Amino acid sequence: MKLAFDVAGSSALRFVLIMGVVNLFGDVTYEGGAAINGQFLGMLGASAAAISIIAGAGEFAGYALRPVAGWVADRTRAYWAVTFVGYAINLCAVPAMALAGSWELAGALIIAERVGRAIRKPTVEAMISYTTGELGRGWAFGLNTALDEAGATLGPLIAALILFMRGDYRTAYALLTISVVLAIVALVAARLTFPVPERLERGRTATAEKLGLSYWLYMVAGALFAAGLLSYELGAFHLERTRTVPTEWIPVLLAFATGSGVISNLILGRLYDRSGKTALIVGIVLSACFAPVLLEGGDLAAALIAMPLWGIGYAVQDTLMKAIIAGLLPEGRRGLAFGLFYTAYGGGWLLGSVAIGLLYDRSTLELAVFAAAMQLASLPLFLLAGRRVGRRGRSN
């Protein structure tokens, strides 16, 4: 029995790590692109409102299709097929930016990249959830996301290096084809090594059999949190417009933010397994400080302080929220559960991005207050939903 436990545990860890490598190269690709998307759109003639709305529309598309992808995967059990389709669209849209001749076409490719992410996200998260009974929900998602964020750190550094070497934005997009190939190779290796990830699940990891009130409370809370997230595209546009830092250093700041996110995911993941409430409070409060510090600080020091706060915000999104949803529904419905939750999340992001884009030209102070207020408003709902889950668990 002990030997079987060890083998299962090591298999679960290997699966989390190999999918983390896939995400590492994937994030090198699209975060490398994200580091220059805002500037590239601006160069092509897009306004601040257009950039923010494109980013918000992309995120909404990146979430709105998730229930469909999750439902298809749950019904057909074709998790790997859906995952491959999603990664192909998600990754190939980035180097295609090198061919964009207008900001409208570039914006369409940014949205297409998010659509691909929408297709593959619920299936990947559902497959990783099968390891949480062995590894812990916070640690499984935190470890995978830390590798993801490591790639998100390297991507902007690669983009910055190309700019430092007097390359242009189109050259940077084109060279990201290398990481696309590496991501696909790693994904093929994952498929061959773990053809049926469901076999990794041990014991009961969920607390409910249906979409109860706690789930819907979490959904509303997630939408509020997302409404207060300032996209890096608009953040990069702001840094360049205000000349807070030289243009070629903006991708480096993104790398600093995502590098901080690596540490944040690991710390918040571990903290969640020990005390979910504490992890949520710390993560949301610190994330809410990002927009005020970045927009009202006005200098390089403030930008440097803001970047780790941005990383923490995405750790809340990518580790804590996944860990929460993974614990609510049993195997067989997780793809749909992840998809529905992140559709609401994307809707909140879209509405928030429209408001943020319009507020930017009016008052950065009003924008900062709006962003912080939305994220802080999510905290009571998260805590209320968690209290209901705790009471239900005790009654069972």
C-alpha positions in Angstrom: 0.0 0.0 0.0 2.8 2.4 0.9 4.6 1.7 -2.4 1.4 2.3 -4.4 0.9 5.6 -2.6 4.5 6.7 -3.4 4.2 5.8 -7.1 0.9 7.6 -7.4 2.3 10.6 -5.7 5.3 10.8 -7.9 3.2 10.3 -11.0 1.0 13.2 -9.9 4.0 15.4 -9.4 5.5 14.4 -12.8 2.3 15.3 -14.5 2.1 18.7 -12.8 5.7 19.3 -13.8 5.4 18.3 -17.4 2.3 20.4 -17.9 4.2 23.2 -16.2 6.9 22.9 -18.8 4.3 23.1 -21.6 2.9 26.2 -19.9 6.4 27.6 -19.4 7.1 27.6 -23.2 3.5 28.7 -23.8 4.0 31.7 -21.6 7.3 32.6 -23.1 5.3 32.9 -26.3 2.3 34.9 -25.4 3.7 36.9 -22.5 6.6 37.8 -24.7 4.0 39.1 -27.1 2.0 40.8 -24.3 5.1 42.7 -23.3 5.0 44.6 -26.6 1.4 44.4 -27.6 0.4 47.7 -26.1 3.3 49.6 -27.6 2.8 47.8 -31.0 -0.9 48.8 -31.1 0.0 52.3 -30.2 2.6 52.4 -33.0 -0.1 51.3 -35.4 -2.4 54.1 -34.3 -4.6 52.6 -31.6 -5.8 54.9 -28.8 -5.7 54.2 -25.1 -9.4 53.4 -25.0 -8.9 51.0 -28.0 -6.0 49.3 -26.4 -7.9 48.7 -23.1 -11.0 47.5 -24.9 -9.0 45.1 -27.1 -7.3 43.7 -24.0 -10.7 43.4 -22.2 -12.4 41.9 -25.2 -9.6 39.4 -25.6 -9.9 38.4 -21.9 -13.6 38.1 -22.2 -13.3 35.9 -25.3 -10.6 34.0 -23.4 -13.2 33.2 -20.7 -16.6 33.2 -22.5 -15.8 30.1 -24.6 -14.5 28.1 -21.6 -17.9 26.6 -20.6 -18.3 25.3 -24.2 -14.8 23.8 -24.2 -15.3 22.4 -20.8 -18.7 20.9 -21.6 -17.4 19.3 -24.8 -14.4 17.8 -23.0 -16.6 16.5 -20.2 -19.1 15.0 -22.6 -16.6 13.5 -25.0 -13.8 12.8 -22.6 -11.5 14.1 -25.3 -9.5 16.2 -23.0 -6.3 15.9 -25.0 -7.8 16.7 -28.4 -9.5 19.9 -27.1 -6.2 20.8 -25.4 -4.2 20.4 -28.6 -6.6 22.6 -30.6 -6.5 25.3 -28.0 -2.8 25.4 -27.7 -2.4 25.5 -31.5 -4.6 28.6 -31.8 -3.3 30.2 -28.6 0.4 29.9 -29.6 0.3 30.5 -33.4 -1.5 33.8 -33.2 1.5 35.4 -31.5 4.2 35.1 -34.2 1.4 36.0 -36.7 1.5 39.5 -35.2 4.7 40.1 -37.2 2.5 40.2 -40.3 -0.2 42.6 -39.0 -0.4 45.8 -41.0 -3.1 47.6 -39.0 -4.0 48.0 -35.3 -7.4 46.4 -36.1 -5.7 43.2 -37.5 -3.3 43.1 -34.6 -6.2 43.5 -32.2 -8.0 40.6 -33.9 -4.9 38.4 -33.4 -4.6 39.3 -29.8 -8.3 38.2 -29.3 -7.6 35.0 -31.3 -4.7 34.2 -28.9 -7.1 34.5 -26.0 -9.7 32.3 -27.8 -7.2 29.5 -28.1 -6.4 29.9 -24.4 -10.2 29.7 -23.7 -10.4 26.3 -25.5 -7.5 24.7 -23.7 -7.7 26.2 -20.2 -10.7 24.2 -18.7 -9.2 20.9 -19.9 -5.8 21.6 -18.5 -7.1 22.7 -15.2 -9.5 19.7 -15.0 -6.6 17.4 -15.7 -4.4 19.0 -13.1 -7.2 18.8 -10.6 -6.8 15.0 -10.6 -3.5 15.5 -8.8 -4.8 17.6 -6.0 -5.9 14.8 -3.8 -2.3 13.7 -3.6 -0.5 17.1 -3.7 -3.0 19.5 -2.2 -5.1 22.0 -4.3 -3.0 25.0 -3.5 0.3 23.3 -4.1 -0.7 21.5 -7.3 -2.0 24.7 -9.0 0.7 26.9 -7.3 3.6 24.7 -8.6 2.1 24.4 -12.1 1.5 28.2 -12.2 4.9 29.0 -10.9 6.4 27.2 -13.9 3.9 29.0 -16.1 5.0 32.3 -14.6 8.7 31.4 -15.1 7.9 31.3 -18.8 6.0 34.6 -18.4 9.2 36.1 -17.0 11.5 34.8 -19.8 9.2 35.9 -22.6 9.3 39.7 -21.8 13.1 39.4 -21.2 13.5 37.9 -24.7 11.4 40.7 -26.2 13.4 43.3 -24.3 16.7 41.8 -25.4 15.6 42.0 -29.1 14.7 45.7 -28.6 18.0 46.4 -26.9 19.8 44.8 -29.9 18.0 47.3 -32.1 15.4 44.8 -33.3 11.8 45.9 -33.8 8.5 44.6 -32.6 7.9 42.5 -35.7 11.3 40.7 -35.3 10.4 40.0 -31.6 7.0 38.4 -32.6 8.7 36.3 -35.4 11.4 34.9 -33.1 8.8 33.7 -30.6 8.0 30.9 -33.1 10.9 29.0 -31.4 9.0 28.8 -28.1 5.8 27.8 -30.0 7.7 24.7 -31.3 9.1 23.8 -27.9 5.7 24.1 -26.3 4.1 21.8 -28.8 6.9 19.2 -28.4 6.4 19.3 -24.6 2.7 18.9 -25.0 3.1 15.8 -27.2 5.4 14.3 -24.6 2.8 14.9 -21.9 0.1 13.2 -24.0 2.3 10.2 -24.6 3.4 9.9 -21.0 -0.1 10.4 -19.4 -2.8 9.4 -21.9 -5.5 9.2 -19.2 -4.8 11.8 -16.4 -8.0 10.8 -14.6 -6.2 7.8 -13.3 -4.0 10.1 -11.1 -6.9 11.0 -8.8 -6.9 9.5 -5.3 -9.8 9.9 -2.9 -12.5 12.6 -2.8 -11.2 16.1 -3.6 -14.5 17.9 -4.0 -17.2 18.9 -1.5 -20.3 19.2 -3.6 -22.2 17.2 -6.2 -23.8 20.2 -8.0 -23.5 24.0 -8.6 -24.6 25.3 -5.2 -24.9 28.8 -3.7 -21.2 28.8 -2.7 -20.2 28.3 -6.3 -22.3 31.2 -7.5 -21.0 33.5 -4.7 -17.4 32.6 -5.7 -18.4 33.4 -9.3 -19.7 36.9 -8.5 -16.7 37.5 -6.3 -14.3 36.5 -9.1 -16.1 38.8 -11.6 -15.7 41.8 -9.2 -12.0 40.9 -8.7 -11.4 40.7 -12.5 -13.2 44.1 -13.0 -10.4 45.7 -11.0 -7.5 44.1 -12.9 -5.5 46.6 -14.9 -4.2 44.9 -18.1 -0.5 45.0 -18.7 -1.2 46.4 -22.2 -2.7 49.5 -20.7 0.0 49.6 -18.0 2.7 49.4 -20.6 0.9 52.1 -22.6 0.8 54.3 -19.5 4.5 53.8 -18.7 5.5 54.8 -22.3 3.1 57.7 -22.5 4.3 59.2 -19.3 7.9 58.3 -20.1 8.3 56.9 -16.6 10.8 54.4 -18.0 12.5 54.1 -21.4 10.6 52.0 -23.9 13.0 49.1 -24.1 12.8 48.7 -20.3 9.0 48.2 -20.2 9.3 44.4 -21.1 11.9 44.1 -18.3 9.4 45.5 -15.8 6.8 42.9 -17.0 9.5 40.2 -16.4 10.0 41.5 -12.9 6.3 41.4 -12.3 5.9 37.8 -13.5 9.1 36.8 -11.7 7.5 38.0 -8.6 4.4 36.1 -9.6 6.5 32.8 -9.5 7.2 33.4 -5.8 3.7 34.6 -5.1 2.1 31.5 -6.6 4.2 29.1 -4.5 3.7 31.1 -1.3 0.0 31.7 -1.8 -0.5 28.0 -2.9 1.1 26.7 0.3 -0.7 29.2 2.4 -4.1 28.3 0.8 -3.6 24.6 1.8 -3.0 25.7 5.4 -5.4 28.6 5.6 -7.5 29.5 2.6 -9.0 32.6 4.2 -5.6 34.1 5.1 -4.3 33.5 1.5 -7.3 35.2 0.0 -7.2 38.3 2.3 -3.4 38.8 1.8 -3.6 38.2 -2.0 -6.6 40.5 -2.7 -5.6 43.4 -0.5 -2.1 43.5 -2.0 -3.4 43.1 -5.5 -5.8 46.1 -4.9 -2.8 48.3 -4.3 -1.4 47.8 -7.8 -3.3 50.4 -9.8 -3.0 53.2 -7.3 0.8 52.7 -7.0 1.4 52.4 -10.7 -0.8 55.2 -11.9 -0.3 57.7 -9.1 3.3 57.0 -8.1 4.6 58.7 -11.2 8.3 57.6 -11.1 10.5 54.5 -11.6 10.5 53.6 -7.9 6.7 53.4 -7.8 6.7 51.3 -11.0 9.2 48.9 -9.3 7.0 48.6 -6.2 3.8 48.1 -8.4 5.2 45.2 -10.4 5.2 42.6 -7.6 1.7 43.7 -6.7 0.7 43.0 -10.3 2.2 39.5 -10.0 0.3 38.8 -6.8 -3.0 39.8 -8.5 -2.4 37.2 -11.2 -1.4 34.6 -8.5 -4.8 35.1 -7.0 -6.4 34.5 -10.4 -4.2 31.6 -11.5 -3.7 29.7 -8.2 -6.2 30.6 -5.5 -9.3 30.7 -7.7 -8.4 27.5 -9.5 -7.8 25.8 -6.1 -11.2 27.0 -4.9 -13.1 25.7 -7.9 -11.2 22.4 -8.0 -12.6 21.7 -4.5 -16.2 22.3 -5.3 -17.2 19.8 -8.0 -16.4 16.1 -8.6 -14.7 14.5 -11.5 -16.8 14.6 -14.6 -18.1 18.1 -14.2 -14.9 20.1 -13.6 -14.3 21.2 -17.2 -17.8 22.8 -17.1 -17.3 24.2 -13.6 -14.0 25.9 -14.6 -15.5 27.1 -17.8 -18.6 28.7 -16.2 -16.6 30.4 -13.5 -14.1 31.9 -15.8 -16.8 33.1 -18.2 -18.2 35.3 -15.4 -14.6 36.2 -14.6 -14.0 37.3 -18.2 -17.3 39.2 -18.2 -16.1 41.2 -15.2 -12.8 41.8 -16.8 -14.4 43.1 -20.0 -16.7 45.5 -18.2 -13.9 46.6 -16.0 -11.6 47.1 -19.0 -14.1 49.3 -20.8 -14.6 51.4 -17.6 -10.8 51.6 -17.1 -10.2 52.5 -20.7 -12.7 55.4 -20.6 -11.5 56.5 -17.1 -7.9 56.7 -18.2 -8.3 59.7 -20.4 -10.5 61.4 -17.8 -8.6 60.8 -14.6 -6.0 58.3 -13.6 -6.9 58.9 -9.9 -10.5 57.9 -10.5 -9.3 54.9 -12.5 -7.1 53.8 -9.5 -9.9 54.2 -7.0 -12.3 52.2 -9.3 -9.8 49.4 -9.7 -9.0 49.1 -6.0 -12.6 49.3 -5.0 -13.7 46.5 -7.3 -11.1 44.1 -6.0 -11.7 44.9 -2.4 -15.5 44.5 -2.9 -14.8 40.9 -3.9 -13.3 39.9 -0.6 -16.5 39.8 1.6 -18.1 37.5 -1.0 -15.1 35.2 -1.2 -15.1 34.9 2.6 -18.9 34.4 2.8 -18.8 31.6 0.2 -15.9 30.0 2.0 -17.8 30.1 5.3 -20.8 28.3 3.6 -18.4 25.6 2.3 -16.9 25.1 5.7 -20.4 24.7 7.3 -21.4 22.2 4.6 -18.2 20.2 5.1 -18.9 20.0 8.9 -22.5 18.9 8.4 -21.4 16.1 6.1 
